[in-house]
Amino acid sequence: MALSTFQGPVRSLNGFYSNGPGCVINLPNNTNTITLDVPTYAGRIIRTNDATLVITLPTLNASANPVSSGPGSDPNSPNNMGVSFTFLVQTAATTWKIITAASQYMIGSISVIDVDSSGAVAGYAADPAATRSINFNGSTQGGAAGTLVTVTAVTSTLWTVSGTSILTTGSPATPFATS
């Protein structure tokens, strides 16, 4: 189906669902770095099998559509508010990171679950004035297979974060960092 545009709210009495091979994207192994773009990656589950990966989120753009095109009627608008990226870690991370563009930050939380004998669960919140990255190291910050994180664009400077990180060794520590 081609790109469709709706203006105003869309209502479904039976819900919406996505299915098919295009709903899950596999990042190539040994990529090491990738910068996401909205048309290719937004709204999909992004599977990663690279233990050493740096994912850069697209630059936030809250610009309005020009008045001449009407609100929301331009499918090529650079505005990316509301787009989400969901990441599924399938190969345990060793140095794995999601990072924002400069002067853009994260707000939200990640639960870190220790699946070794301690069974500890800890929750960590991002500082919306300083947090620019999520880092998984395979031990204290988690990033074991099954880790799932979603980031969503909400303002011209802020991404929301939610997720669960799984760790298999060490005691839980925050996966959030300033760079």
Secondary structure, DSSP 8 states (H G I E B T S, - for coil): -------S----SS-----SGGGEEE--TT--EEE--HHHHTTSEEEE--SEEEEE----------GGG-TT--TT----TT-EEEEEE-S--SEEEEE--TT-EEEEEEEEEE-STT--EEEEEE-TTT--EEEE-SSTT---TT-EEEEEEEETTEEEEEEEEEESSS-----EE--
